[in-house]
C-alpha cells in the first residue's frame, strides 16, 4: 500500500501556513527494535506554538515517536530537528524539551513548590528567580494555594498540574505529553483537556501530545496525526480527520465507521459518484480516490436521518433501507444500529430533543430508511490496519530522572 499517498501529500504534513520554520521536524524517522519496525520513515513538521497530537491504538508507534523527540530513544534512521537544529547528538537533558508522563512521577517527600523548583535548583538558578518562576507556574496551573502541600495531599488531577508546572518552569521550547490524562477518571480528564488547551495558549509553546483517546485529541489539538503500524494514516485538523477521513482506519478510529462498500464511478474536483454494492449510485465527496477504485462510503452517525420505511422519502436525498437491530438511550441522544443489505451495519445518532420525538423513533425489528445530504458522504480507501485496541500505562520514572540529570 502506498502510505505516502494516504498522508495526503506534503501540504498536509507540513506545519500550518505562516508558522515559519517548524518547531519539530521528523525527517524520514524510523525506529526498529530487533525485527520489529515500531516507526517507519515518518515525516512530519510541527509548527511553533502548535498543539499537535499523535493519536493511535496501542503499539502504533506514537510513544516511540515522542521518545525520539525527547531523546529517550535514538532513531534507527532519519533525523529529528528542533527549531532547525538536528538533535541527534544531544541527550534528553540537553534538548529544549520537557516531558509530562501519565504517572506524574512527583517526588513524594518534597512539597508542591519544591517539586516544581527541583530542575531550576539543579541548574543553580538564583533563589529569588526560582521563587518567582515557581510562583508564576503554580499560578498558571491554578495551584498557587497548594505550594506547601505534599503530592499525596493532592488529587490525581492536581498532581498532574504540578507535573505540568514542573515541566513548564524550565521554559522548554517543546512540551511533550505522554498520555498525560490517562490515569484520571473521565470527568477529571474532560476538565483537564480544556485546561491544558488554555495553558498551552497561555504559554504559547509547542505541545506534542500522545494519546489513544480520540475525544481528547479532537478537543485539544490544532492538528492530529492518526498513526497505525508505525506510519501516519492522516494528518490534519480535528475537523478534517473527523469530517474527511482518508482511510477506513481513520474513519473507524475517530468516531463510528459507518462504512458502505462500493466502487467510484466518477471523480474530479473533490466531488464524484460511487456505486454502492447495494446497486445505488450516489454523489459523494472524493479526495484522492480515482474512478474505478474500490472504496468505502462513510456517513457519520449524526448526519444520517432515520424514518420508518412507510413514510414518504426525503425529497432529493439519497437513501438506503434496512432493519433496526438495536436502539440504545444515551442521555443526550439515542443510538440506533440499522442492518442494511450485504450485512452492513450503520449507526445513527438522533438527538433526544423531546420525549415526543423519541417516542416516534423506530424500535428493534422496524423497517427503516436512512437518508443523508450528498455533502455528508465521503469516500475512503481500505486500510490494512484495524482500529480496535487499547493503550497501556507508561510509568516514565526513569526518563524523568534522565531528563532532570
Ligand atoms: P502504547 O499506547 O501502548 O504505549 P504506542 O502506540 O505508544 O502504544 P509504542 O510504545 O511506540 O506504541 O510501541 C510501538 C511498538 O514498538 C510496539 O510493538 C512495542 O511493543 C514496541 N516497542 C516499544 N518499545 C520497545 C522496546 N524498548 N523494545 C522492544 N520493543 C519495543
Boltz pocket constraint, residues with backbone or C-beta under 6 A from the ligand:
constraints:
  - pocket:
      binder: B
      contacts: [[A, 33], [A, 36], [A, 37], [A, 38], [A, 56], [A, 57], [A, 58], [A, 59], [A, 60], [A, 61], [A, 62], [A, 63], [A, 64], [A, 65], [A, 212], [A, 390], [A, 391], [A, 392], [A, 393], [A, 394]]
      max_distance: 6.0
